[in-house]
Amino acid sequence: MRNWFITGVSTGLGRALAKAALATGDTVVGTARSADALAAFEALAPGRATGLPLDVTDLDAIAVAVNEAERRTGGLDIVVNNAGLGYTGAIEETPIADAKALFDVNVWGPLAVIQAALPHLRARRAGHIVNIGSISGLACWHGTGLYGASKFALDCIGRTLAQEVGPLGIKVTNVAPGGMRTEFAATRLCGADPTIADYAETAHLAREVLLGHYGEEPSDPDLIAHAILTALAAPEPPLVLLLGTDALGYAQREFAMLGGELERWVGLTTSVAVPR
């Protein structure tokens, strides 16, 4: 039996992942902001599902919650950064205050969770940190620049962390899903306001697509949750796990573009070497 800590278990992938872990007989400490959501979560598996109130923008409260989860479980095995916020808007349109608020949820909160959990995991020379990112953290898409930037940052933190803690017996997996049939677009998608008409055919299309195809996303969150459990159970879990045919397609196009740019400019790239 494993002990989990998952942020944002009230809805979406966080709830699906918690349910999948509980179905295997594991114990899950999950966080949410509302008392009703916490009560509903605990009802999933009384005695094995423990809810803790937490706003991931409250960095001091994060340390308290992680330490309480350690105390209640006797030691965490898997720590999942799931809570997140979406955002659409052109780079020019996005107020700096909005960008900071987005990073508070998508970057500084997860970083605080990692920093709070690591002393416990290091002491045991074991554990697994899982960061729920997005394909937007690997492949750029106009209209999601600041959201993607927050997920790029989380991806870099996770991959660098893997280099630092791998020798200590701690594993790291960054999950990059594509579109899932959750409430994300309806309840967790903020947007720049006011907008600029010049971006109607570029940046503004992101919001139109996300809202226009709400409920038609290609991936099932329950299947994604089970895929994550399968990956984490592997002898050598993935460092980066793409989930969804759309995620795979976006990543392939992005990496092909980058590879093409590398080849196109290789002569200029290597021309700056100091003569020997």
C-alpha positions as CSV (number, residue, x, y, z in Angstrom):
1,M,0.0,0.0,0.0
2,R,1.3,3.4,-1.0
3,N,0.7,6.8,0.5
4,W,-0.2,9.7,-1.8
5,F,-0.4,13.4,-1.5
6,I,-2.4,15.1,-4.3
7,T,-3.2,18.8,-4.6
8,G,-6.6,19.7,-6.1
9,V,-8.7,16.6,-5.7
10,S,-12.1,18.2,-5.9
11,T,-12.6,17.8,-9.7
12,G,-10.9,16.8,-12.9
13,L,-7.7,14.8,-13.2
14,G,-6.9,15.2,-9.5
15,R,-10.1,13.5,-8.5
16,A,-9.7,10.8,-11.1
17,L,-6.1,10.1,-10.0
18,A,-7.2,10.0,-6.3
19,K,-10.0,7.6,-7.1
20,A,-7.7,5.3,-9.2
21,A,-5.1,5.2,-6.3
22,L,-7.8,4.5,-3.7
23,A,-9.2,1.7,-5.9
24,T,-5.9,-0.1,-5.6
25,G,-6.1,0.0,-1.8
26,D,-3.7,3.0,-1.4
27,T,-4.1,5.9,1.0
28,V,-4.6,9.4,-0.4
29,V,-4.3,12.7,1.3
30,G,-5.9,15.2,-1.0
31,T,-6.3,18.9,-0.9
32,A,-9.1,21.2,-1.9
33,R,-10.2,24.7,-1.0
34,S,-13.8,24.1,0.0
35,A,-15.2,22.1,2.9
36,D,-17.8,20.5,0.7
37,A,-15.2,19.2,-1.7
38,L,-13.1,17.8,1.1
39,A,-16.1,16.0,2.6
40,A,-17.0,14.5,-0.8
41,F,-13.5,13.4,-1.3
42,E,-13.3,11.6,2.1
43,A,-16.5,9.8,1.3
44,L,-14.8,8.1,-1.6
45,A,-12.9,5.8,0.8
46,P,-13.5,6.5,4.5
47,G,-10.3,5.9,6.5
48,R,-8.1,6.0,3.4
49,A,-9.1,9.3,1.8
50,T,-8.1,12.2,4.0
51,G,-8.9,15.8,2.9
52,L,-6.9,18.8,3.9
53,P,-8.0,22.4,3.2
54,L,-5.4,24.2,1.1
55,D,-5.0,27.1,-1.2
56,V,-1.8,26.5,-3.2
57,T,-1.1,30.2,-3.3
58,D,-0.6,30.1,0.5
59,L,3.0,29.0,0.7
60,D,3.2,28.7,4.5
61,A,0.0,26.6,4.5
62,I,1.6,24.2,1.9
63,A,4.4,23.3,4.3
64,V,1.8,22.7,7.1
65,A,-0.3,20.5,4.8
66,V,2.6,18.4,3.6
67,N,3.9,17.8,7.1
68,E,0.4,16.9,8.3
69,A,0.1,14.4,5.4
70,E,3.4,12.9,6.5
71,R,2.2,12.6,10.1
72,R,-1.2,11.1,9.2
73,T,0.2,8.5,6.7
74,G,3.5,7.7,8.4
75,G,5.4,8.7,5.3
76,L,4.5,9.8,1.8
77,D,5.4,7.7,-1.2
78,I,4.0,9.7,-4.1
79,V,3.6,13.5,-4.1
80,V,1.5,14.9,-6.9
81,N,1.4,18.6,-8.0
82,N,-2.0,18.6,-9.7
83,A,-3.8,21.9,-8.8
84,G,-3.5,24.4,-11.7
85,L,-5.1,27.3,-13.5
86,G,-5.6,27.9,-17.2
87,Y,-5.2,31.2,-19.0
88,T,-5.7,32.5,-22.6
89,G,-4.7,35.8,-24.0
90,A,-2.1,37.4,-26.3
91,I,1.3,38.2,-24.7
92,E,0.6,42.0,-25.2
93,E,-2.9,41.7,-23.7
94,T,-1.9,39.8,-20.5
95,P,-1.6,42.1,-17.5
96,I,1.5,41.5,-15.4
97,A,-0.8,41.0,-12.4
98,D,-2.6,38.2,-14.2
99,A,0.7,36.6,-15.1
100,K,1.9,36.7,-11.5
101,A,-1.3,35.2,-10.2
102,L,-1.0,32.4,-12.8
103,F,2.6,31.6,-11.7
104,D,1.5,31.7,-8.0
105,V,-0.8,28.7,-8.8
106,N,1.1,26.9,-11.5
107,V,4.7,27.4,-10.4
108,W,5.3,28.7,-6.9
109,G,2.7,26.5,-5.3
110,P,4.1,23.3,-6.9
111,L,7.6,24.4,-6.0
112,A,6.6,24.9,-2.4
113,V,5.1,21.4,-2.3
114,I,8.3,19.9,-3.7
115,Q,10.4,21.8,-1.2
116,A,8.2,20.8,1.7
117,A,8.2,17.1,0.7
118,L,11.9,16.7,-0.1
119,P,13.3,16.6,3.4
120,H,11.0,13.7,4.2
121,L,11.8,11.9,1.0
122,R,15.5,12.4,1.3
123,A,15.5,11.0,4.8
124,R,14.0,7.8,3.5
125,R,16.0,7.8,0.2
126,A,12.7,7.0,-1.6
127,G,9.6,8.6,-3.0
128,H,8.2,9.9,-6.3
129,I,7.3,13.4,-7.2
130,V,4.8,13.8,-10.0
131,N,4.1,17.1,-11.7
132,I,0.9,17.4,-13.8
133,G,1.9,19.8,-16.5
134,S,0.5,20.2,-20.0
135,I,1.5,19.7,-23.6
136,S,1.5,23.5,-23.6
137,G,4.6,23.2,-21.4
138,L,6.4,21.5,-24.3
139,A,4.7,22.9,-27.5
140,C,3.8,26.6,-27.9
141,W,0.4,27.7,-29.1
142,H,-0.6,31.3,-29.7
143,G,-3.0,32.6,-27.1
144,T,-1.6,30.4,-24.3
145,G,1.8,32.0,-24.0
146,L,1.7,32.8,-20.2
147,Y,0.0,29.5,-19.4
148,G,2.5,27.6,-21.4
149,A,5.3,29.6,-19.8
150,S,4.1,28.5,-16.4
151,K,4.1,24.8,-17.5
152,F,7.4,25.2,-19.3
153,A,8.8,26.4,-15.9
154,L,7.3,23.5,-14.0
155,D,8.7,21.1,-16.6
156,C,12.2,22.6,-16.2
157,I,11.9,22.4,-12.4
158,G,10.9,18.7,-12.6
159,R,13.5,17.6,-15.1
160,T,16.3,19.5,-13.2
161,L,15.0,18.1,-9.9
162,A,15.3,14.5,-11.4
163,Q,19.0,15.1,-11.9
164,E,19.5,16.4,-8.4
165,V,17.5,13.8,-6.5
166,G,17.9,10.7,-8.6
167,P,21.1,9.7,-6.8
168,L,19.1,10.0,-3.5
169,G,16.6,7.3,-4.6
170,I,13.8,9.8,-5.5
171,K,12.1,9.7,-8.8
172,V,10.4,12.5,-10.8
173,T,7.8,12.3,-13.5
174,N,6.4,15.2,-15.5
175,V,3.0,14.4,-17.0
176,A,2.0,16.4,-20.1
177,P,-1.6,15.6,-21.1
178,G,-3.5,17.1,-24.0
179,G,-7.2,17.9,-23.8
180,M,-9.2,16.0,-21.2
181,R,-12.9,15.9,-20.7
182,T,-12.9,17.7,-17.3
183,E,-14.3,20.9,-16.0
184,F,-11.1,22.7,-16.7
185,A,-12.2,24.9,-19.6
186,A,-15.5,25.8,-17.8
187,T,-14.2,26.5,-14.4
188,R,-10.4,27.0,-14.4
189,L,-9.8,29.0,-17.6
190,C,-9.1,32.6,-17.1
191,G,-8.5,35.2,-19.8
192,A,-7.1,38.5,-20.7
193,D,-9.5,41.5,-20.6
194,P,-9.7,43.8,-22.5
195,T,-8.6,42.2,-25.7
196,I,-7.0,43.7,-28.8
197,A,-8.7,43.2,-32.2
198,D,-5.4,42.6,-34.0
199,Y,-5.1,39.2,-32.3
200,A,-8.6,38.0,-33.4
201,E,-7.1,35.5,-35.9
202,T,-4.2,34.3,-33.7
203,A,-4.3,34.5,-29.9
204,H,-8.0,34.8,-29.6
205,L,-8.6,31.5,-31.4
206,A,-7.2,29.6,-28.4
207,R,-10.1,30.6,-26.2
208,E,-12.6,29.9,-29.0
209,V,-11.2,26.4,-29.5
210,L,-11.0,25.5,-25.8
211,L,-14.5,26.7,-25.0
212,G,-16.0,25.7,-28.3
213,H,-14.8,22.1,-27.9
214,Y,-15.6,21.9,-24.2
215,G,-16.9,18.4,-23.6
216,E,-15.4,17.1,-26.9
217,E,-11.8,16.8,-25.7
218,P,-10.1,13.6,-27.0
219,S,-8.9,12.1,-23.7
220,D,-10.7,10.5,-20.8
221,P,-9.4,11.6,-17.4
222,D,-10.1,8.3,-15.8
223,L,-8.0,6.5,-18.5
224,I,-5.3,9.2,-18.0
225,A,-5.3,8.5,-14.3
226,H,-4.9,4.8,-14.9
227,A,-2.1,5.4,-17.4
228,I,-0.3,7.5,-14.8
229,L,-0.5,4.7,-12.2
230,T,0.8,2.2,-14.8
231,A,3.8,4.5,-15.5
232,L,4.6,5.1,-11.9
233,A,4.6,1.3,-11.3
234,A,7.2,0.7,-13.9
235,P,10.7,-0.3,-12.8
236,E,12.1,2.8,-14.6
237,P,9.2,5.4,-14.7
238,P,9.3,8.0,-17.4
239,L,10.7,11.4,-16.7
240,V,8.3,13.0,-19.2
241,L,5.0,11.3,-20.0
242,L,2.9,12.5,-22.8
243,L,-0.8,11.5,-22.6
244,G,-3.3,11.8,-25.5
245,T,-3.0,11.6,-29.2
246,D,-3.3,15.3,-29.5
247,A,-0.4,15.8,-27.1
248,L,1.7,13.4,-29.2
249,G,0.9,15.3,-32.4
250,Y,1.6,18.7,-30.9
251,A,4.9,17.5,-29.5
252,Q,6.0,15.8,-32.7
253,R,5.4,19.0,-34.7
254,E,7.2,21.2,-32.1
255,F,10.2,18.9,-32.0
256,A,10.3,18.6,-35.8
257,M,10.3,22.4,-36.0
258,L,13.1,22.8,-33.5
259,G,15.1,20.1,-35.2
260,G,14.7,21.9,-38.5
261,E,15.8,25.2,-37.0
262,L,18.9,23.5,-35.5
263,E,19.9,22.0,-38.9
264,R,19.1,25.2,-40.8
265,W,21.4,27.4,-38.6
266,V,24.0,24.9,-37.6
267,G,26.7,26.7,-39.6
268,L,26.1,30.0,-37.8
269,T,25.7,28.2,-34.5
270,T,29.2,26.7,-34.7
271,S,30.8,29.8,-36.3
272,V,31.3,31.5,-33.0
273,A,33.8,29.0,-31.5
274,V,37.1,30.5,-30.3
275,P,39.8,29.5,-32.8
276,R,42.3,26.9,-31.5
